Amino acid sequence: MRKTAVITLAAASITLAGCAGFDNTSVKRTGVGAGVGAASGAIIGAMTGSAGTGAAVGAVVGATGGYLYDQVSKDQGGK
């Protein structure tokens, strides 16, 4: 379990480190996605006995979703 959490957190760190060139909207959308994902993952993880791992996985999935949403919005002419 610990190994999975460490790997997930490392992947999240690498993903978020790539955000340095983002504009404000991208950072906000990615951050909100990470926060919502972490909260959701912690809740689901708590039900299965591993809230920390659930939060870490949720944060990575949420950040990815927020980033993808941002890119699609920009491609469609939005901000």
Contacts in CASP RR format, 6 or more apart in sequence:
PFRMAT RR
TARGET T0000
AUTHOR 0000-0000-0000
METHOD contacts of the structure
MODEL  1
MRKTAVITLAAASITLAGCAGFDNTSVKRTGVGAGVGAASGAIIGAMTGS
AGTGAAVGAVVGATGGYLYDQVSKDQGGK
1 50 0 8 1.000
1 53 0 8 1.000
4 53 0 8 1.000
5 52 0 8 1.000
5 53 0 8 1.000
5 56 0 8 1.000
8 53 0 8 1.000
8 56 0 8 1.000
8 57 0 8 1.000
8 60 0 8 1.000
9 56 0 8 1.000
11 60 0 8 1.000
12 34 0 8 1.000
12 56 0 8 1.000
12 59 0 8 1.000
12 60 0 8 1.000
12 63 0 8 1.000
15 60 0 8 1.000
15 63 0 8 1.000
15 64 0 8 1.000
16 30 0 8 1.000
16 34 0 8 1.000
16 63 0 8 1.000
19 26 0 8 1.000
19 27 0 8 1.000
19 30 0 8 1.000
19 67 0 8 1.000
22 30 0 8 1.000
25 70 0 8 1.000
25 79 0 8 1.000
26 67 0 8 1.000
26 70 0 8 1.000
29 66 0 8 1.000
29 67 0 8 1.000
29 69 0 8 1.000
29 70 0 8 1.000
29 73 0 8 1.000
30 63 0 8 1.000
30 66 0 8 1.000
30 67 0 8 1.000
30 70 0 8 1.000
31 63 0 8 1.000
31 66 0 8 1.000
32 66 0 8 1.000
33 62 0 8 1.000
33 63 0 8 1.000
33 65 0 8 1.000
33 66 0 8 1.000
34 59 0 8 1.000
34 60 0 8 1.000
34 62 0 8 1.000
34 63 0 8 1.000
34 66 0 8 1.000
35 59 0 8 1.000
35 62 0 8 1.000
36 62 0 8 1.000
37 55 0 8 1.000
37 58 0 8 1.000
37 59 0 8 1.000
37 61 0 8 1.000
37 62 0 8 1.000
37 63 0 8 1.000
38 55 0 8 1.000
38 56 0 8 1.000
38 58 0 8 1.000
38 59 0 8 1.000
38 62 0 8 1.000
39 55 0 8 1.000
40 58 0 8 1.000
41 51 0 8 1.000
41 54 0 8 1.000
41 55 0 8 1.000
41 57 0 8 1.000
41 58 0 8 1.000
41 59 0 8 1.000
42 51 0 8 1.000
42 52 0 8 1.000
42 54 0 8 1.000
42 55 0 8 1.000
43 51 0 8 1.000
44 54 0 8 1.000
45 51 0 8 1.000
45 52 0 8 1.000
45 53 0 8 1.000
45 54 0 8 1.000
45 55 0 8 1.000
73 79 0 8 1.000
END
